Amino acid sequence: MKNSINIVKYSGDVVAFDVDKLINSLRRSQASEELIQQIVAQVEDQLYDGITTKKIYQMAFKMLKGKSRVSASKYKLKKALMELGPSGFPFEKLVGKLFAHEGYTTKVGVIVQGNCVQHEVDVIAQKDNKHYMIECKYHSEQGRTCNVKIPLYIQSRFLDVKAKWEHQKGHESNLHKGCVYTNTRFTSDAIQYGKCVGLLLASWDYPMGNGLKDRIDKLGLHPLTALTTLTKAEKTMLLDKGIVLCKELHENPTLLKQIGIDKKRHKKILEDSEALCKST
């Protein structure tokens, strides 16, 4: 084990290489333990002081893809979320679908009248007496975080909307909540503020055990950008059609023909899509 090796994170911070973090990230791919240990051994053989986490990821991903396309797709989930861009709208749609699959009635990209002014809200979700206003903060680069200014701003908007909602007929007993979803991470101050004012926060790995990565795996709602069987251009064409999930692709295989993909490739793409639709 090369525990003395220093690596450079996406944020620019320099930390000691931690083999357990590599093993845990590979286990998320649901690859076999034997394959994980093989990859870890090969990565460790190629480590050098100052290597970037990006380079380590690329090495591990290439090895994984050579053995299991589906495991490679699961391993690249964080990167796949960042490939939903350049606009944040596909990410908003994905968040809306997460709530819909959890039993909520959802609307994406709506104008909501507040007590004082109108607000453009990314996602509205309602189930039973729960009524949520959800704002999505999408980043296309790793190392970016949501600082305390984001929840401060969202909370002020939510309070204006809440003041209006509370006076609408049938909403008197509803639990109104504001939420902020990001595909990266929150700073500690942002989390502290969110907890203090009752704002629901969700990021890549927060709350622990129920962050985006956990919910996507649990529900089988992987973004189509995770597929290794599609080119970047093909993914862009599907996103432009409003398709964001492997599940949507699996349920509508004619989409592949519509964007001009050769029929010989359909089987592999749909097989991988189906595998990624399976909830854990």
C-alpha positions as CSV (number, residue, x, y, z in Angstrom):
1,M,0.0,0.0,0.0
2,K,1.4,3.4,-1.0
3,N,0.0,5.3,1.9
4,S,2.7,8.0,1.7
5,I,1.6,9.1,-1.8
6,N,0.0,12.5,-1.9
7,I,-2.8,13.1,-4.4
8,V,-4.3,16.3,-5.7
9,K,-8.1,16.6,-5.5
10,Y,-10.4,18.4,-8.0
11,S,-10.6,21.3,-5.5
12,G,-6.8,21.6,-5.6
13,D,-6.3,20.3,-2.1
14,V,-3.5,17.9,-1.5
15,V,-4.2,14.8,0.6
16,A,-2.7,11.4,1.3
17,F,-3.9,8.6,-0.9
18,D,-6.5,6.5,0.9
19,V,-7.0,3.1,-0.6
20,D,-10.2,2.6,1.3
21,K,-11.9,5.5,-0.6
22,L,-10.9,3.9,-3.9
23,I,-12.3,0.5,-2.8
24,N,-15.6,2.0,-1.5
25,S,-16.1,4.0,-4.7
26,L,-15.5,0.8,-6.8
27,R,-17.9,-1.2,-4.5
28,R,-20.7,1.3,-5.6
29,S,-20.3,-0.1,-9.1
30,Q,-21.4,-3.5,-7.7
31,A,-18.4,-5.2,-9.4
32,S,-17.1,-8.4,-7.9
33,E,-14.7,-8.2,-5.0
34,E,-12.1,-10.1,-7.0
35,L,-12.3,-7.5,-9.8
36,I,-12.2,-4.6,-7.3
37,Q,-9.0,-6.0,-5.8
38,Q,-7.4,-6.5,-9.2
39,I,-8.2,-2.9,-10.2
40,V,-6.9,-1.5,-6.8
41,A,-3.6,-3.4,-7.2
42,Q,-3.1,-2.1,-10.8
43,V,-3.9,1.5,-9.7
44,E,-1.5,1.3,-6.8
45,D,1.3,0.1,-9.1
46,Q,0.8,3.3,-11.2
47,L,0.6,5.8,-8.4
48,Y,3.1,8.7,-8.1
49,D,3.4,11.7,-5.8
50,G,1.1,14.5,-7.0
51,I,-1.1,12.3,-9.1
52,T,-4.7,13.8,-9.5
53,T,-7.9,12.1,-8.3
54,K,-9.1,12.7,-11.9
55,K,-6.2,10.5,-13.2
56,I,-6.9,7.8,-10.6
57,Y,-10.6,7.8,-11.6
58,Q,-9.7,7.5,-15.3
59,M,-7.4,4.5,-14.7
60,A,-10.0,2.7,-12.6
61,F,-12.8,3.5,-15.0
62,K,-10.9,2.2,-18.0
63,M,-10.1,-1.1,-16.2
64,L,-13.6,-1.5,-15.0
65,K,-15.1,-0.7,-18.5
66,G,-12.9,-3.5,-20.0
67,K,-14.5,-6.0,-17.7
68,S,-18.1,-4.8,-17.1
69,R,-19.8,-2.0,-19.0
70,V,-22.7,-1.8,-16.5
71,S,-20.3,-1.6,-13.5
72,A,-18.4,1.1,-15.3
73,S,-21.7,3.0,-15.8
74,K,-22.5,2.8,-12.1
75,Y,-19.0,3.9,-11.2
76,K,-19.2,7.0,-13.3
77,L,-22.5,8.2,-11.8
78,K,-21.0,11.4,-10.3
79,K,-19.4,12.3,-13.7
80,A,-22.6,11.3,-15.5
81,L,-24.6,13.9,-13.4
82,M,-22.1,16.6,-14.5
83,E,-22.5,15.5,-18.1
84,L,-26.2,16.5,-18.0
85,G,-25.3,20.1,-18.9
86,P,-24.5,22.6,-20.1
87,S,-27.9,24.0,-18.8
88,G,-29.2,22.8,-15.5
89,F,-32.6,21.8,-16.9
90,P,-31.9,18.0,-17.4
91,F,-30.8,17.9,-13.7
92,E,-34.0,19.6,-12.7
93,K,-35.9,16.9,-14.7
94,L,-33.9,14.1,-13.0
95,V,-34.7,15.6,-9.5
96,G,-38.4,15.8,-10.5
97,K,-38.3,12.1,-11.5
98,L,-36.7,11.1,-8.2
99,F,-39.7,12.7,-6.4
100,A,-42.2,11.2,-8.9
101,H,-40.9,7.7,-8.3
102,E,-41.2,8.2,-4.6
103,G,-44.9,8.9,-5.0
104,Y,-45.0,12.7,-5.3
105,T,-47.0,14.6,-7.9
106,T,-44.4,16.9,-9.5
107,K,-44.1,19.9,-11.9
108,V,-40.8,21.0,-13.3
109,G,-40.0,24.6,-14.3
110,V,-43.0,26.5,-13.1
111,I,-43.9,30.1,-12.3
112,V,-45.2,30.3,-8.7
113,Q,-46.9,33.4,-7.2
114,G,-45.4,34.4,-3.9
115,N,-46.9,36.8,-1.4
116,C,-44.8,39.7,-2.9
117,V,-43.5,38.6,-6.3
118,Q,-43.6,35.7,-8.8
119,H,-40.8,33.1,-8.7
120,E,-39.5,30.7,-11.3
121,V,-39.3,27.4,-9.3
122,D,-37.3,24.4,-10.6
123,V,-39.5,21.6,-9.1
124,I,-42.8,21.6,-7.1
125,A,-43.5,18.2,-5.4
126,Q,-46.6,17.2,-3.4
127,K,-47.6,14.0,-1.6
128,D,-50.3,13.8,1.1
129,N,-49.8,16.9,3.2
130,K,-46.2,17.5,2.1
131,H,-45.8,20.4,-0.3
132,Y,-42.2,21.1,-1.4
133,M,-40.5,24.0,-3.3
134,I,-37.3,22.6,-4.7
135,E,-34.4,24.6,-6.2
136,C,-31.7,22.8,-8.1
137,K,-28.1,24.0,-8.2
138,Y,-26.2,22.2,-11.0
139,H,-22.5,22.3,-11.5
140,S,-20.7,20.8,-14.6
141,E,-17.3,20.8,-12.8
142,Q,-16.1,18.8,-9.9
143,G,-14.6,20.7,-7.0
144,R,-17.5,23.2,-7.0
145,T,-19.6,23.5,-3.8
146,C,-22.7,25.3,-2.7
147,N,-21.8,27.8,0.0
148,V,-24.2,29.4,2.5
149,K,-25.3,32.1,0.1
150,I,-27.3,29.6,-1.9
151,P,-29.6,28.3,1.0
152,L,-29.9,31.9,2.3
153,Y,-31.2,33.1,-1.0
154,I,-33.5,30.1,-1.5
155,Q,-34.9,30.4,2.0
156,S,-35.9,34.0,1.4
157,R,-37.7,33.0,-1.9
158,F,-39.4,30.0,-0.1
159,L,-40.7,32.2,2.7
160,D,-42.4,34.5,0.1
161,V,-44.0,31.5,-1.6
162,K,-44.9,29.8,1.7
163,A,-46.7,33.0,2.8
164,K,-48.9,32.7,-0.3
165,W,-49.4,28.9,-0.1
166,E,-50.6,29.0,3.5
167,H,-53.6,31.2,2.5
168,Q,-54.7,29.0,-0.4
169,K,-57.8,26.9,0.1
170,G,-56.9,23.3,1.0
171,H,-53.4,24.2,2.0
172,E,-54.0,25.2,5.6
173,S,-52.8,21.9,7.1
174,N,-50.0,21.2,4.6
175,L,-46.4,20.9,5.6
176,H,-44.6,23.4,3.4
177,K,-40.9,23.0,2.9
178,G,-38.2,24.6,0.9
179,C,-35.4,22.3,-0.6
180,V,-32.1,22.8,-2.3
181,Y,-30.7,20.0,-4.5
182,T,-27.1,20.0,-5.9
183,N,-25.1,17.4,-7.8
184,T,-22.0,18.4,-5.9
185,R,-21.6,19.2,-2.2
186,F,-22.6,21.8,0.4
187,T,-20.2,23.7,2.6
188,S,-20.5,23.0,6.4
189,D,-22.0,26.5,6.8
190,A,-24.6,25.8,4.2
191,I,-25.6,22.6,6.0
192,Q,-25.7,24.3,9.4
193,Y,-27.9,27.1,8.1
194,G,-30.2,24.6,6.3
195,K,-30.7,22.6,9.5
196,C,-31.3,25.8,11.6
197,V,-34.1,27.2,9.4
198,G,-35.6,23.8,8.4
199,L,-34.5,23.9,4.7
200,L,-34.2,20.4,3.2
201,L,-30.8,20.0,1.6
202,A,-29.7,17.1,-0.7
203,S,-26.3,16.7,-2.5
204,W,-24.2,14.0,-4.0
205,D,-23.7,12.3,-0.6
206,Y,-25.9,14.3,1.8
207,P,-27.9,13.4,3.9
208,M,-25.6,10.4,4.7
209,G,-27.2,7.3,3.3
210,N,-29.9,9.2,1.4
211,G,-28.0,11.5,-0.9
212,L,-28.4,11.6,-4.7
213,K,-26.1,8.7,-5.3
214,D,-28.0,6.5,-2.8
215,R,-31.5,7.4,-4.1
216,I,-30.5,7.0,-7.8
217,D,-29.1,3.5,-7.1
218,K,-32.0,2.5,-4.9
219,L,-34.6,3.6,-7.5
220,G,-32.7,2.5,-10.6
221,L,-32.9,6.1,-12.0
222,H,-29.5,6.4,-13.6
223,P,-29.0,9.3,-16.1
224,L,-28.5,8.2,-19.7
225,T,-25.1,10.0,-19.6
226,A,-23.8,7.1,-17.5
227,L,-24.1,4.7,-20.5
228,T,-20.7,3.8,-22.0
229,T,-22.4,2.5,-25.1
230,L,-23.5,6.0,-26.3
231,T,-21.3,8.7,-27.8
232,K,-21.3,12.2,-26.3
233,A,-23.1,13.5,-29.4
234,E,-25.8,10.8,-29.1
235,K,-26.3,11.6,-25.4
236,T,-26.7,15.3,-26.3
237,M,-29.4,14.5,-29.0
238,L,-31.4,12.5,-26.4
239,L,-31.1,15.2,-23.8
240,D,-32.3,17.7,-26.4
241,K,-35.4,15.5,-26.8
242,G,-36.0,15.8,-23.0
243,I,-34.8,12.3,-22.3
244,V,-32.6,12.1,-19.1
245,L,-32.9,8.5,-17.8
246,C,-31.8,5.1,-18.9
247,K,-35.2,4.0,-17.8
248,E,-36.8,6.3,-20.4
249,L,-34.5,4.9,-23.1
250,H,-35.3,1.3,-22.1
251,E,-39.1,2.0,-22.2
252,N,-38.8,3.8,-25.6
253,P,-36.3,1.9,-27.7
254,T,-37.5,3.6,-30.9
255,L,-35.6,6.7,-29.6
256,L,-32.4,5.1,-30.8
257,K,-33.6,4.9,-34.3
258,Q,-34.9,8.4,-34.2
259,I,-31.4,9.8,-33.5
260,G,-29.8,7.7,-36.2
261,I,-28.1,4.9,-34.2
262,D,-27.3,1.8,-36.2
263,K,-29.6,-1.1,-35.4
264,K,-26.5,-3.3,-34.7
265,R,-25.8,-1.2,-31.6
266,H,-29.3,-1.2,-30.2
267,K,-29.0,-4.5,-28.3
268,K,-26.0,-3.5,-26.2
269,I,-27.4,0.0,-25.4
270,L,-30.8,-1.5,-24.4
271,E,-29.2,-4.3,-22.3
272,D,-27.1,-1.8,-20.4
273,S,-30.1,0.5,-20.0
274,E,-32.2,-2.3,-18.6
275,A,-29.5,-3.3,-16.1
276,L,-29.2,0.2,-14.8
277,C,-33.0,0.4,-14.3
278,K,-32.9,-2.3,-11.7
279,S,-33.4,-0.9,-8.2
280,T,-31.0,-2.1,-5.5
